[in-house]
């Protein structure tokens, strides 16, 4: 899940100090911070960027390129073509209600 924030350090401190999440990585070029709950592999990405939504769902897939091809074949509207991210590829499509949904793969390996 990606959560858009206005202040990355303040958001990191809140999720770490109040909710107990663990900082996994930080990328100041984005800028973004990846965090997870101590008892889970689920990752929350705190991200400073303008988005039409404040929260965005990301699904991990084996291959973004293959998945986008399958989604297109079923008439799904792709709003952001596959692009490189630190761990692999990412792309964004819309669900039937206009919500942005991202898929990403780890073809470059974990951070």
N, C-alpha and C positions, 0 to 999 in steps of 0.2 A: 504494500500500500504506500502511496506517496501522499504526503501532506504538505501543502504549500504553506510557508511561513514567511513572516516579514523580518524576523531577526533570528538567524540560524543559531547563534550562541545561546540566546535566551530559550529557544525551543529545545535545543539539546539539553540544556540544564534542567528544564521542566521535565522532559521525558526521562532523563537519567535520575535526577534527584527526587522527583515526586512519584514517578511510576516505576522506577527500578530498572529501566531498560539499560542495555549495555551498548556502548558505542563500538561499532564494528569497523567503520572506515569513515574518512572525511575526504571530500574532493572540493577544494576551494576554487577550482576553475568552473564548477557548475553553478553556484556553490550548493553542496548537499552533504548530508551526514546520514549514514546507514546505522540503524539501531535495531536491537532485538530484545525480546523478553528473555530473562535468564533460563526459563524452562521450555523454550521454543526455538525452532529454526525460522519462524516467520519474521520477516524483516520489514521495518517501517523506514521509509526514506523521507527525511525532512529536507525540503527543497525550496530554495529561494528563486522562484521564477513565476512569471505571470501565466496563469492558467485560467480557463473559463470555469473550472471547478476548484474547490479547495482541497478535495480529496480525490485521488485517482487510484483505481485498482490495477494491479499488475499481476499477470499470470505467467508463470514459468513454463516454457515449452522447450521441446528438444531442438526445434529449428524455426526461427522466426520466418525465414524465407518460405519454407514449406507451409507453415501455418497460414501465412498471409495469402498464399496461393489458394489454399483450401477455402479460406473465408471469402475471397473474391469470387470463387466459383459458386458460392452459395449466395451471392448478391450482397455481401456485407460491404458497407462503405468504409474504405480505408482513408483516414484523414492525415496520417503521417507515414510515409513509406519507410521501409526498414533503414535504420541508421545505426552507426556504431556507438556503443557505450563501453565502459571500462571492462565489463565482463563478457561482452558478446555483441548481440544485436537487439534492437528494440523497434517496435512499430505500434501505431495507435489506430484503432478503429472505433466506430460508433455502434452501440447496441440499438435495438429498435426504438428506444426512448430518447436517443440523442446523447447518452452518457458516453464519455470517452473511456475506452478500456485499452490498456497497454498489454502487450505480450513481450517477453524478453527471453533470450536464451543465454546460456553460459558457455558459448563456444570458445571464448578466450580464457575460461577457467574462473574460479572464484577470486575475489579480491585478496 
